[in-house]
Amino acid sequence: MRKRDIGWMVWLDYDEKKRLEKNAHSVGLSQSSYIRNLINGYKPKEQPTEEIFEMLKQLRGIAINLNQIARKANALDFIDVPYYQRTCKKLDDFVSKFEKEFMDMN
């Protein structure tokens, strides 16, 4: 038996229909689920793009490199300065790219 047994017809113009389709798709919900979420006061968030997942993968790699540098420095009481500088440069580049693409900072 259906949990929701009340049908409701809504009239939209073309632009509203397209916006509803786009918004529901961007959060990974059906149009009905999207509307129910809005009615219940919840604004669903957009799903992360593949680009964001790729950037997270890059950030994890940089974090692993920094952790390796820290472990080596702790164990040997020595820092591989060129490797450290390259890793810091990667981190700086990553932060700049992230800010430019996702936070609109230049």
N, C-alpha and C positions, 0 to 999 in steps of 0.2 A: 504494500500500500504506500502511496506517495505521502511524503511528509508535508509537502506543499500542494494543496489541492485547489488553490484559487488562481485562476488565470487572469492576466491583466493585459489589456491592449494599450499600447502607447503609440502615439502618432509623432513621428520625427520628420524633419526635413532632411534632405540629402546630406548636408554638412554635419548635422547632429548624428546621423546614422554612421557616417564615416568616422567621426570623432569617437563615438561609442565603440565601434569595432577596433579602432586603433588603441584606445585606452585599455580595453579588456584584453586585447592580445598582448600589449606591452607588460601587463602584470601577470599573464599566464592564466587568466580566468575566462570562463564563458561569459557572454554578455549578461545572462541572467544572474550569475554569481557576482559579477562586477556591480550590477545595479543593487542587488541585495546587500552587498557590503556597504555601498554608499548610503542606502536607506538606514542601515544600522549604525551609521556614524563612523565607519572605518574607511579610510582612503588607502586602498592597496598601493604598495610601492612597486615600482618597476623592477623587473628581474634584471640582474646584472647581465651585461653584454659579454660576448666572447672576449672582447678587448679588455674588459675589466679582469676576467679570469686570467688572461695572458699576463696582465700587469701584476697580478697577485703572484703568479708563478715566478716572474722575474724578481719580485721583492723577496720571496722565500729564498731564492738562490743567493741573493745578496746577503740576506740574514745568515744563511748557512756559512758563506764565506767569512763574514765577520766573526761568527762563532768559532770557526776554525782558527782564525788569527788569534783570537783571545785564548783559546786552549793551548795553542803552540807557544804563545808569549808566556802563559802561566807555567807550562811544563818546562820550557827551556830557558826561561828568563831572557827571551830574545824576541824582537819583533821584526818580521820581514817587511821592511819599510816600503819597497816598491810594490809588493802585493797589497799591502794595506792602502797605499795611495791609489792604486788602480780600483780597488773595491770601493773606496770612498768616492772616487770619481763616478763609478757606476751608480752609487746611491744618490749622489747629487744630480746626475743626469735623469735618473728615474723620478726623483721628486719634482724636478723642473717639468718633465714631460707630463706627470700626473697633474700638477697644478695648471698647466696650460690647457690640457684636454678636458679636465673634469671640474676644475674650480674657477676657470676663466681668469687666472692670474698670469700676468706676464712679467 
